[in-house]
Amino acid sequence: AAAAVAAVYGVKALWYVTRPLPPDPAAGYDTERPGTRRVSRATPAPLLALTSAAALLGVLALPGPASWLRRLVGAGGEPSPEAWELGLSAGVVL
């Protein structure tokens, strides 16, 4: 169920990103309160750290690295997804 919810949110985000711009997109800026529309110089550093951590943890979920990690922590009998399950999950999202 969680995978289906994640897939729905992924499709929703893709729909928002790919829909066409309105005739006058600048008219929608600062409608609630004035803003700078600039990104602080300090913003990319935490985002880079979070994306790097997510990429590393995502790689550790793959069957090869996951078996190495299970042996490392001594959790050999724990269930893990098969390669076809990972492929099916990716296919549902795409």
Backbone as XML, in Angstrom:
<?xml version="1.0"?>
<chain id="A" units="angstrom">
  <residue number="1" name="ALA">
    <atom name="N" x="0.816" y="-1.186" z="0.000"/>
    <atom name="CA" x="0.000" y="0.000" z="0.000"/>
    <atom name="C" x="0.867" y="1.260" z="0.000"/>
  </residue>
  <residue number="2" name="ALA">
    <atom name="N" x="1.968" y="1.208" z="0.752"/>
    <atom name="CA" x="2.846" y="2.382" z="0.822"/>
    <atom name="C" x="3.482" y="2.660" z="-0.530"/>
  </residue>
  <residue number="3" name="ALA">
    <atom name="N" x="3.808" y="1.611" z="-1.274"/>
    <atom name="CA" x="4.400" y="1.807" z="-2.599"/>
    <atom name="C" x="3.396" y="2.460" z="-3.543"/>
  </residue>
  <residue number="4" name="ALA">
    <atom name="N" x="2.141" y="2.077" z="-3.432"/>
    <atom name="CA" x="1.115" y="2.683" z="-4.286"/>
    <atom name="C" x="0.928" y="4.157" z="-3.947"/>
  </residue>
  <residue number="5" name="VAL">
    <atom name="N" x="0.935" y="4.485" z="-2.663"/>
    <atom name="CA" x="0.805" y="5.889" z="-2.255"/>
    <atom name="C" x="1.995" y="6.690" z="-2.761"/>
  </residue>
  <residue number="6" name="ALA">
    <atom name="N" x="3.197" y="6.123" z="-2.640"/>
    <atom name="CA" x="4.393" y="6.810" z="-3.132"/>
    <atom name="C" x="4.318" y="7.006" z="-4.641"/>
  </residue>
  <residue number="7" name="ALA">
    <atom name="N" x="3.812" y="6.001" z="-5.356"/>
    <atom name="CA" x="3.682" y="6.125" z="-6.804"/>
    <atom name="C" x="2.683" y="7.217" z="-7.174"/>
  </residue>
  <residue number="8" name="VAL">
    <atom name="N" x="1.586" y="7.304" z="-6.441"/>
    <atom name="CA" x="0.588" y="8.348" z="-6.713"/>
    <atom name="C" x="1.194" y="9.725" z="-6.485"/>
  </residue>
  <residue number="9" name="TYR">
    <atom name="N" x="1.931" y="9.883" z="-5.393"/>
    <atom name="CA" x="2.576" y="11.171" z="-5.135"/>
    <atom name="C" x="3.625" y="11.485" z="-6.195"/>
  </residue>
  <residue number="10" name="GLY">
    <atom name="N" x="4.326" y="10.476" z="-6.678"/>
    <atom name="CA" x="5.298" y="10.692" z="-7.748"/>
    <atom name="C" x="4.631" y="11.172" z="-9.026"/>
  </residue>
  <residue number="11" name="VAL">
    <atom name="N" x="3.508" y="10.557" z="-9.374"/>
    <atom name="CA" x="2.770" y="10.978" z="-10.568"/>
    <atom name="C" x="2.236" y="12.392" z="-10.384"/>
  </residue>
  <residue number="12" name="LYS">
    <atom name="N" x="1.763" y="12.703" z="-9.188"/>
    <atom name="CA" x="1.248" y="14.051" z="-8.919"/>
    <atom name="C" x="2.357" y="15.088" z="-9.062"/>
  </residue>
  <residue number="13" name="ALA">
    <atom name="N" x="3.528" y="14.799" z="-8.529"/>
    <atom name="CA" x="4.658" y="15.731" z="-8.652"/>
    <atom name="C" x="5.060" y="15.887" z="-10.110"/>
  </residue>
  <residue number="14" name="LEU">
    <atom name="N" x="5.083" y="14.783" z="-10.850"/>
    <atom name="CA" x="5.424" y="14.847" z="-12.268"/>
    <atom name="C" x="4.402" y="15.675" z="-13.031"/>
  </residue>
  <residue number="15" name="TRP">
    <atom name="N" x="3.128" y="15.554" z="-12.678"/>
    <atom name="CA" x="2.088" y="16.336" z="-13.344"/>
    <atom name="C" x="2.304" y="17.826" z="-13.093"/>
  </residue>
  <residue number="16" name="TYR">
    <atom name="N" x="2.614" y="18.209" z="-11.854"/>
    <atom name="CA" x="2.839" y="19.623" z="-11.552"/>
    <atom name="C" x="4.061" y="20.172" z="-12.281"/>
  </residue>
  <residue number="17" name="VAL">
    <atom name="N" x="5.085" y="19.360" z="-12.426"/>
    <atom name="CA" x="6.319" y="19.831" z="-13.059"/>
    <atom name="C" x="6.166" y="19.957" z="-14.568"/>
  </residue>
  <residue number="18" name="THR">
    <atom name="N" x="5.397" y="19.066" z="-15.181"/>
    <atom name="CA" x="5.332" y="19.039" z="-16.641"/>
    <atom name="C" x="4.140" y="19.778" z="-17.243"/>
  </residue>
  <residue number="19" name="ARG">
    <atom name="N" x="3.247" y="20.305" z="-16.425"/>
    <atom name="CA" x="2.105" y="21.011" z="-17.020"/>
    <atom name="C" x="2.567" y="22.348" z="-17.613"/>
  </residue>
  <residue number="20" name="PRO">
    <atom name="N" x="1.850" y="22.855" z="-18.612"/>
    <atom name="CA" x="2.283" y="24.091" z="-19.274"/>
    <atom name="C" x="2.156" y="25.307" z="-18.356"/>
  </residue>
  <residue number="21" name="LEU">
    <atom name="N" x="2.965" y="26.302" z="-18.654"/>
    <atom name="CA" x="2.919" y="27.547" z="-17.885"/>
    <atom name="C" x="1.642" y="28.315" z="-18.205"/>
  </residue>
  <residue number="22" name="PRO">
    <atom name="N" x="1.115" y="29.059" z="-17.233"/>
    <atom name="CA" x="-0.047" y="29.899" z="-17.525"/>
    <atom name="C" x="0.359" y="31.045" z="-18.451"/>
  </residue>
  <residue number="23" name="PRO">
    <atom name="N" x="-0.606" y="31.750" z="-19.043"/>
    <atom name="CA" x="-0.271" y="32.826" z="-19.980"/>
    <atom name="C" x="0.635" y="33.899" z="-19.373"/>
  </residue>
  <residue number="24" name="ASP">
    <atom name="N" x="0.417" y="34.233" z="-18.101"/>
    <atom name="CA" x="1.242" y="35.251" z="-17.449"/>
    <atom name="C" x="1.774" y="34.676" z="-16.129"/>
  </residue>
  <residue number="25" name="PRO">
    <atom name="N" x="2.859" y="33.875" z="-16.167"/>
    <atom name="CA" x="3.316" y="33.216" z="-14.946"/>
    <atom name="C" x="3.796" y="34.185" z="-13.875"/>
  </residue>
  <residue number="26" name="ALA">
    <atom name="N" x="4.320" y="35.345" z="-14.253"/>
    <atom name="CA" x="4.816" y="36.298" z="-13.259"/>
    <atom name="C" x="3.687" y="36.869" z="-12.406"/>
  </residue>
  <residue number="27" name="ALA">
    <atom name="N" x="2.451" y="36.825" z="-12.894"/>
    <atom name="CA" x="1.328" y="37.360" z="-12.129"/>
    <atom name="C" x="1.046" y="36.520" z="-10.883"/>
  </residue>
  <residue number="28" name="GLY">
    <atom name="N" x="1.494" y="35.274" z="-10.862"/>
    <atom name="CA" x="1.264" y="34.414" z="-9.707"/>
    <atom name="C" x="2.308" y="34.541" z="-8.621"/>
  </residue>
  <residue number="29" name="TYR">
    <atom name="N" x="3.379" y="35.280" z="-8.865"/>
    <atom name="CA" x="4.432" y="35.446" z="-7.862"/>
    <atom name="C" x="4.004" y="36.441" z="-6.803"/>
  </residue>
  <residue number="30" name="ASP">
    <atom name="N" x="4.419" y="36.200" z="-5.590"/>
    <atom name="CA" x="4.219" y="37.119" z="-4.469"/>
    <atom name="C" x="2.756" y="37.513" z="-4.290"/>
  </residue>
  <residue number="31" name="THR">
    <atom name="N" x="1.845" y="36.576" z="-4.432"/>
    <atom name="CA" x="0.432" y="36.901" z="-4.258"/>
    <atom name="C" x="0.039" y="36.940" z="-2.792"/>
  </residue>
  <residue number="32" name="GLU">
    <atom name="N" x="0.747" y="36.215" z="-1.925"/>
    <atom name="CA" x="0.392" y="36.192" z="-0.511"/>
    <atom name="C" x="1.204" y="37.195" z="0.293"/>
  </residue>
  <residue number="33" name="ARG">
    <atom name="N" x="2.488" y="37.228" z="0.041"/>
    <atom name="CA" x="3.356" y="38.211" z="0.692"/>
    <atom name="C" x="4.607" y="38.364" z="-0.151"/>
  </residue>
  <residue number="34" name="PRO">
    <atom name="N" x="5.258" y="39.496" z="-0.104"/>
    <atom name="CA" x="6.436" y="39.710" z="-0.939"/>
    <atom name="C" x="7.571" y="38.770" z="-0.541"/>
  </residue>
  <residue number="35" name="GLY">
    <atom name="N" x="8.274" y="38.293" z="-1.538"/>
    <atom name="CA" x="9.413" y="37.417" z="-1.293"/>
    <atom name="C" x="10.607" y="37.844" z="-2.112"/>
  </residue>
  <residue number="36" name="THR">
    <atom name="N" x="11.738" y="37.215" z="-1.852"/>
    <atom name="CA" x="12.954" y="37.587" z="-2.574"/>
    <atom name="C" x="13.134" y="36.768" z="-3.846"/>
  </residue>
  <residue number="37" name="ARG">
    <atom name="N" x="12.535" y="35.562" z="-3.893"/>
    <atom name="CA" x="12.714" y="34.624" z="-5.006"/>
    <atom name="C" x="14.183" y="34.295" z="-5.232"/>
  </residue>
  <residue number="38" name="ARG">
    <atom name="N" x="14.940" y="34.259" z="-4.165"/>
    <atom name="CA" x="16.358" y="33.903" z="-4.237"/>
    <atom name="C" x="16.617" y="32.773" z="-3.244"/>
  </residue>
  <residue number="39" name="VAL">
    <atom name="N" x="17.608" y="31.964" z="-3.573"/>
    <atom name="CA" x="18.007" y="30.874" z="-2.695"/>
    <atom name="C" x="19.253" y="31.305" z="-1.945"/>
  </residue>
  <residue number="40" name="SER">
    <atom name="N" x="19.252" y="31.117" z="-0.650"/>
    <atom name="CA" x="20.396" y="31.486" z="0.183"/>
    <atom name="C" x="21.622" y="30.658" z="-0.203"/>
  </residue>
  <residue number="41" name="ARG">
    <atom name="N" x="22.810" y="31.209" z="0.004"/>
    <atom name="CA" x="24.044" y="30.471" z="-0.285"/>
    <atom name="C" x="24.206" y="29.268" z="0.637"/>
  </residue>
  <residue number="42" name="ALA">
    <atom name="N" x="23.571" y="29.286" z="1.795"/>
    <atom name="CA" x="23.688" y="28.180" z="2.743"/>
    <atom name="C" x="22.756" y="27.012" z="2.407"/>
  </residue>
  <residue number="43" name="THR">
    <atom name="N" x="21.842" y="27.188" z="1.495"/>
    <atom name="CA" x="20.858" y="26.150" z="1.194"/>
    <atom name="C" x="21.436" y="24.929" z="0.485"/>
  </residue>
  <residue number="44" name="PRO">
    <atom name="N" x="22.306" y="25.051" z="-0.511"/>
    <atom name="CA" x="22.764" y="23.853" z="-1.221"/>
    <atom name="C" x="23.535" y="22.851" z="-0.365"/>
  </residue>
  <residue number="45" name="ALA">
    <atom name="N" x="24.246" y="23.279" z="0.661"/>
    <atom name="CA" x="25.051" y="22.351" z="1.463"/>
    <atom name="C" x="24.197" y="21.287" z="2.156"/>
  </residue>
  <residue number="46" name="PRO">
    <atom name="N" x="23.136" y="21.650" z="2.895"/>
    <atom name="CA" x="22.324" y="20.597" z="3.504"/>
    <atom name="C" x="21.602" y="19.737" z="2.468"/>
  </residue>
  <residue number="47" name="LEU">
    <atom name="N" x="21.199" y="20.334" z="1.358"/>
    <atom name="CA" x="20.547" y="19.541" z="0.315"/>
    <atom name="C" x="21.504" y="18.521" z="-0.277"/>
  </residue>
  <residue number="48" name="LEU">
    <atom name="N" x="22.751" y="18.908" z="-0.482"/>
    <atom name="CA" x="23.759" y="17.981" z="-0.991"/>
    <atom name="C" x="23.991" y="16.850" z="0.003"/>
  </residue>
  <residue number="49" name="ALA">
    <atom name="N" x="24.056" y="17.171" z="1.286"/>
    <atom name="CA" x="24.247" y="16.137" z="2.305"/>
    <atom name="C" x="23.069" y="15.164" z="2.324"/>
  </residue>
  <residue number="50" name="LEU">
    <atom name="N" x="21.850" y="15.682" z="2.239"/>
    <atom name="CA" x="20.671" y="14.818" z="2.259"/>
    <atom name="C" x="20.572" y="13.951" z="1.008"/>
  </residue>
  <residue number="51" name="THR">
    <atom name="N" x="20.866" y="14.514" z="-0.166"/>
    <atom name="CA" x="20.796" y="13.713" z="-1.386"/>
    <atom name="C" x="21.895" y="12.665" z="-1.419"/>
  </residue>
  <residue number="52" name="SER">
    <atom name="N" x="23.063" y="12.992" z="-0.901"/>
    <atom name="CA" x="24.151" y="12.004" z="-0.843"/>
    <atom name="C" x="23.782" y="10.857" z="0.093"/>
  </residue>
  <residue number="53" name="ALA">
    <atom name="N" x="23.219" y="11.186" z="1.247"/>
    <atom name="CA" x="22.800" y="10.145" z="2.192"/>
    <atom name="C" x="21.703" y="9.270" z="1.588"/>
  </residue>
  <residue number="54" name="ALA">
    <atom name="N" x="20.750" y="9.878" z="0.892"/>
    <atom name="CA" x="19.672" y="9.109" z="0.271"/>
    <atom name="C" x="20.215" y="8.193" z="-0.817"/>
  </residue>
  <residue number="55" name="ALA">
    <atom name="N" x="21.162" y="8.680" z="-1.609"/>
    <atom name="CA" x="21.753" y="7.849" z="-2.660"/>
    <atom name="C" x="22.522" y="6.679" z="-2.054"/>
  </residue>
  <residue number="56" name="LEU">
    <atom name="N" x="23.292" y="6.926" z="-1.003"/>
    <atom name="CA" x="24.050" y="5.860" z="-0.354"/>
    <atom name="C" x="23.115" y="4.820" z="0.247"/>
  </residue>
  <residue number="57" name="LEU">
    <atom name="N" x="22.090" y="5.259" z="0.952"/>
    <atom name="CA" x="21.151" y="4.313" z="1.547"/>
    <atom name="C" x="20.371" y="3.555" z="0.477"/>
  </residue>
  <residue number="58" name="GLY">
    <atom name="N" x="20.091" y="4.204" z="-0.636"/>
    <atom name="CA" x="19.420" y="3.514" z="-1.733"/>
    <atom name="C" x="20.281" y="2.423" z="-2.332"/>
  </residue>
  <residue number="59" name="VAL">
    <atom name="N" x="21.572" y="2.675" z="-2.465"/>
    <atom name="CA" x="22.493" y="1.655" z="-2.984"/>
    <atom name="C" x="22.590" y="0.493" z="-2.003"/>
  </residue>
  <residue number="60" name="LEU">
    <atom name="N" x="22.584" y="0.779" z="-0.709"/>
    <atom name="CA" x="22.670" y="-0.289" z="0.293"/>
    <atom name="C" x="21.439" y="-1.190" z="0.295"/>
  </residue>
  <residue number="61" name="ALA">
    <atom name="N" x="20.350" y="-0.771" z="-0.324"/>
    <atom name="CA" x="19.152" y="-1.600" z="-0.395"/>
    <atom name="C" x="19.200" y="-2.592" z="-1.551"/>
  </residue>
  <residue number="62" name="LEU">
    <atom name="N" x="20.131" y="-2.426" z="-2.483"/>
    <atom name="CA" x="20.251" y="-3.361" z="-3.601"/>
    <atom name="C" x="20.727" y="-4.717" z="-3.091"/>
  </residue>
  <residue number="63" name="PRO">
    <atom name="N" x="20.392" y="-5.815" z="-3.789"/>
    <atom name="CA" x="20.700" y="-7.150" z="-3.265"/>
    <atom name="C" x="22.173" y="-7.386" z="-2.915"/>
  </residue>
  <residue number="64" name="GLY">
    <atom name="N" x="23.112" y="-6.964" z="-3.737"/>
    <atom name="CA" x="24.530" y="-7.204" z="-3.440"/>
    <atom name="C" x="25.003" y="-6.494" z="-2.182"/>
  </residue>
  <residue number="65" name="PRO">
    <atom name="N" x="24.900" y="-5.161" z="-2.140"/>
    <atom name="CA" x="25.320" y="-4.451" z="-0.927"/>
    <atom name="C" x="24.481" y="-4.808" z="0.300"/>
  </residue>
  <residue number="66" name="ALA">
    <atom name="N" x="23.220" y="-5.155" z="0.108"/>
    <atom name="CA" x="22.374" y="-5.500" z="1.255"/>
    <atom name="C" x="22.861" y="-6.778" z="1.921"/>
  </residue>
  <residue number="67" name="SER">
    <atom name="N" x="23.290" y="-7.768" z="1.122"/>
    <atom name="CA" x="23.796" y="-9.004" z="1.728"/>
    <atom name="C" x="25.091" y="-8.735" z="2.485"/>
  </residue>
  <residue number="68" name="TRP">
    <atom name="N" x="25.945" y="-7.879" z="1.931"/>
    <atom name="CA" x="27.184" y="-7.507" z="2.634"/>
    <atom name="C" x="26.854" y="-6.820" z="3.953"/>
  </residue>
  <residue number="69" name="LEU">
    <atom name="N" x="25.873" y="-5.920" z="3.940"/>
    <atom name="CA" x="25.496" y="-5.191" z="5.147"/>
    <atom name="C" x="24.877" y="-6.128" z="6.180"/>
  </residue>
  <residue number="70" name="ARG">
    <atom name="N" x="24.062" y="-7.087" z="5.740"/>
    <atom name="CA" x="23.467" y="-8.053" z="6.670"/>
    <atom name="C" x="24.546" y="-8.896" z="7.337"/>
  </residue>
  <residue number="71" name="ARG">
    <atom name="N" x="25.546" y="-9.328" z="6.556"/>
    <atom name="CA" x="26.651" y="-10.092" z="7.150"/>
    <atom name="C" x="27.436" y="-9.232" z="8.133"/>
  </residue>
  <residue number="72" name="LEU">
    <atom name="N" x="27.608" y="-7.954" z="7.802"/>
    <atom name="CA" x="28.381" y="-7.056" z="8.653"/>
    <atom name="C" x="27.729" y="-6.871" z="10.021"/>
  </residue>
  <residue number="73" name="VAL">
    <atom name="N" x="26.410" y="-6.733" z="10.046"/>
    <atom name="CA" x="25.717" y="-6.513" z="11.316"/>
    <atom name="C" x="25.196" y="-7.809" z="11.934"/>
  </residue>
  <residue number="74" name="GLY">
    <atom name="N" x="25.405" y="-8.935" z="11.271"/>
    <atom name="CA" x="24.998" y="-10.218" z="11.829"/>
    <atom name="C" x="23.514" y="-10.476" z="11.761"/>
  </residue>
  <residue number="75" name="ALA">
    <atom name="N" x="22.863" y="-10.027" z="10.728"/>
    <atom name="CA" x="21.422" y="-10.230" z="10.567"/>
    <atom name="C" x="21.174" y="-11.067" z="9.324"/>
  </residue>
  <residue number="76" name="GLY">
    <atom name="N" x="21.762" y="-12.253" z="9.280"/>
    <atom name="CA" x="21.691" y="-13.090" z="8.086"/>
    <atom name="C" x="20.309" y="-13.603" z="7.745"/>
  </residue>
  <residue number="77" name="GLY">
    <atom name="N" x="19.453" y="-13.840" z="8.733"/>
    <atom name="CA" x="18.147" y="-14.425" z="8.457"/>
    <atom name="C" x="17.042" y="-13.419" z="8.207"/>
  </residue>
  <residue number="78" name="GLU">
    <atom name="N" x="17.369" y="-12.159" z="8.123"/>
    <atom name="CA" x="16.345" y="-11.133" z="7.922"/>
    <atom name="C" x="15.809" y="-11.176" z="6.490"/>
  </residue>
  <residue number="79" name="PRO">
    <atom name="N" x="14.515" y="-10.916" z="6.310"/>
    <atom name="CA" x="13.961" y="-10.897" z="4.949"/>
    <atom name="C" x="14.458" y="-9.685" z="4.164"/>
  </residue>
  <residue number="80" name="SER">
    <atom name="N" x="14.578" y="-9.868" z="2.873"/>
    <atom name="CA" x="14.992" y="-8.767" z="2.003"/>
    <atom name="C" x="14.309" y="-8.936" z="0.656"/>
  </residue>
  <residue number="81" name="PRO">
    <atom name="N" x="14.151" y="-7.857" z="-0.086"/>
    <atom name="CA" x="13.477" y="-7.962" z="-1.384"/>
    <atom name="C" x="14.358" y="-8.678" z="-2.403"/>
  </residue>
  <residue number="82" name="GLU">
    <atom name="N" x="13.707" y="-9.389" z="-3.290"/>
    <atom name="CA" x="14.404" y="-10.025" z="-4.408"/>
    <atom name="C" x="14.602" y="-8.990" z="-5.510"/>
  </residue>
  <residue number="83" name="ALA">
    <atom name="N" x="15.469" y="-9.295" z="-6.461"/>
    <atom name="CA" x="15.752" y="-8.358" z="-7.549"/>
    <atom name="C" x="14.489" y="-8.069" z="-8.368"/>
  </residue>
  <residue number="84" name="TRP">
    <atom name="N" x="13.654" y="-9.085" z="-8.594"/>
    <atom name="CA" x="12.449" y="-8.862" z="-9.393"/>
    <atom name="C" x="11.473" y="-7.942" z="-8.658"/>
  </residue>
  <residue number="85" name="GLU">
    <atom name="N" x="11.455" y="-8.006" z="-7.315"/>
    <atom name="CA" x="10.580" y="-7.118" z="-6.554"/>
    <atom name="C" x="11.036" y="-5.665" z="-6.664"/>
  </residue>
  <residue number="86" name="LEU">
    <atom name="N" x="12.346" y="-5.456" z="-6.654"/>
    <atom name="CA" x="12.865" y="-4.103" z="-6.838"/>
    <atom name="C" x="12.526" y="-3.578" z="-8.231"/>
  </residue>
  <residue number="87" name="GLY">
    <atom name="N" x="12.665" y="-4.439" z="-9.243"/>
    <atom name="CA" x="12.323" y="-4.042" z="-10.609"/>
    <atom name="C" x="10.843" y="-3.737" z="-10.763"/>
  </residue>
  <residue number="88" name="LEU">
    <atom name="N" x="10.002" y="-4.557" z="-10.153"/>
    <atom name="CA" x="8.560" y="-4.318" z="-10.213"/>
    <atom name="C" x="8.198" y="-3.006" z="-9.525"/>
  </residue>
  <residue number="89" name="SER">
    <atom name="N" x="8.816" y="-2.739" z="-8.386"/>
    <atom name="CA" x="8.558" y="-1.488" z="-7.677"/>
    <atom name="C" x="8.961" y="-0.286" z="-8.523"/>
  </residue>
  <residue number="90" name="ALA">
    <atom name="N" x="10.125" y="-0.367" z="-9.157"/>
    <atom name="CA" x="10.564" y="0.729" z="-10.027"/>
    <atom name="C" x="9.626" y="0.882" z="-11.218"/>
  </residue>
  <residue number="91" name="GLY">
    <atom name="N" x="9.148" y="-0.234" z="-11.761"/>
    <atom name="CA" x="8.219" y="-0.175" z="-12.882"/>
    <atom name="C" x="6.895" y="0.459" z="-12.511"/>
  </residue>
  <residue number="92" name="VAL">
    <atom name="N" x="6.408" y="0.182" z="-11.303"/>
    <atom name="CA" x="5.152" y="0.786" z="-10.847"/>
    <atom name="C" x="5.306" y="2.294" z="-10.717"/>
  </residue>
  <residue number="93" name="VAL">
    <atom name="N" x="6.446" y="2.727" z="-10.212"/>
    <atom name="CA" x="6.671" y="4.162" z="-10.037"/>
    <atom name="C" x="6.777" y="4.858" z="-11.381"/>
  </residue>
  <residue number="94" name="LEU">
    <atom name="N" x="7.457" y="4.228" z="-12.328"/>
    <atom name="CA" x="7.634" y="4.859" z="-13.636"/>
    <atom name="C" x="6.387" y="4.706" z="-14.466"/>
  </residue>
</chain>
